[in-house]
């Protein structure tokens, strides 16, 4: 059964750069993993597309979450 998931990635701090958690939108899927694939399917930048690993559920090495609270736990 298809469901709508909120798709977030955690923030990061590395090599002097930093970013807070990011909300990417709401996407449909039978599972959260399918919602991540739906998010990936909306990307147009080839490098960003390559940086989404649906199986590991990471984007640019940052984990995906289905809620803001968990996404903000690591780096805000």
C-alpha positions, 0 to 999 in steps of 0.5 A: 500500500502506497504511503506518503513519507517525509524525506529528510537527511541528517546534517553534517560537519566535515573538513570545515564545512557544515550543514543542518538537517535538510527537508527534501519533501514528501514522497510516495512509496510502499516503504521508506526506501521506495520513497527515497527512490521517488526522491532520487527520481526527481533529481536532475543533477547527474552528480547528485543522482549518483550520490543517492544510495537507495540501498544504504539509504544515504545522500552524500554520505548523510543518512535519510530519515522520515522525520525532522527530530531524528534527522536533527539529532547528529548535527542540527 
